[in-house]
Amino acid sequence: MKKKITIYKHPDSLKNIPTHYCPGCGHGILQKIIAEIIDKLDIREKTIGVAPVGCAVLLSLVHI
């Protein structure tokens, strides 16, 4: 029996909710990368997200 290898894991710091980013703007990719880094550094309980005005205000990094 072959051992299963995890290739991708959804970041725990990223909520599984729909976003309203413009197609191709890159905000969704950046949001995922930030969440992955927060998980990798294990700083989720020490992290506060502040979003500016505009579509970046839709960031949902904090697990409530």
C-alpha positions as CSV (number, residue, x, y, z in Angstrom):
1,M,0.0,0.0,0.0
2,K,1.3,3.4,-1.0
3,K,1.8,6.1,1.6
4,K,-0.3,9.2,0.9
5,I,1.7,12.4,0.6
6,T,0.0,15.7,1.3
7,I,0.7,18.2,-1.5
8,Y,-1.5,21.0,-0.4
9,K,-3.2,21.8,2.9
10,H,-5.7,24.7,3.3
11,P,-4.2,27.1,5.8
12,D,-5.8,26.9,9.2
13,S,-5.6,30.7,9.5
14,L,-7.7,31.2,6.4
15,K,-11.5,31.1,6.7
16,N,-13.3,29.0,4.1
17,I,-15.7,31.8,3.0
18,P,-16.3,33.4,-0.4
19,T,-14.4,36.6,-1.2
20,H,-15.4,39.5,-3.5
21,Y,-12.0,40.3,-5.0
22,C,-11.8,41.4,-8.6
23,P,-10.7,38.5,-10.9
24,G,-7.0,38.6,-11.5
25,C,-6.2,41.3,-8.9
26,G,-4.0,39.0,-6.8
27,H,-5.5,39.8,-3.4
28,G,-6.7,36.3,-3.0
29,I,-3.2,34.9,-3.6
30,L,-1.7,37.3,-1.2
31,Q,-4.3,36.5,1.4
32,K,-3.5,32.7,1.1
33,I,0.3,33.3,1.3
34,I,-0.1,35.5,4.4
35,A,-2.2,32.8,6.1
36,E,0.3,30.1,5.2
37,I,3.1,32.1,6.7
38,I,1.1,32.8,9.9
39,D,0.5,29.0,10.2
40,K,4.1,28.1,9.4
41,L,5.5,30.6,12.0
42,D,2.8,29.5,14.5
43,I,1.9,33.1,15.3
44,R,-1.8,32.9,14.8
45,E,-2.6,33.8,18.4
46,K,-0.2,36.7,18.2
47,T,-1.4,38.2,14.9
48,I,-3.7,41.1,14.3
49,G,-4.9,41.9,10.7
50,V,-5.5,45.5,9.8
51,A,-7.0,46.2,6.4
52,P,-7.1,49.6,4.6
53,V,-10.0,51.1,2.7
54,G,-10.7,49.4,-0.6
55,C,-11.1,45.8,-1.6
56,A,-8.3,44.7,0.8
57,V,-10.8,45.4,3.6
58,L,-12.4,42.1,2.6
59,L,-9.4,40.2,4.1
60,S,-10.6,37.5,6.5
61,L,-7.5,36.1,8.0
62,V,-8.4,35.9,11.7
63,H,-10.2,32.8,12.8
64,I,-13.1,34.0,15.0
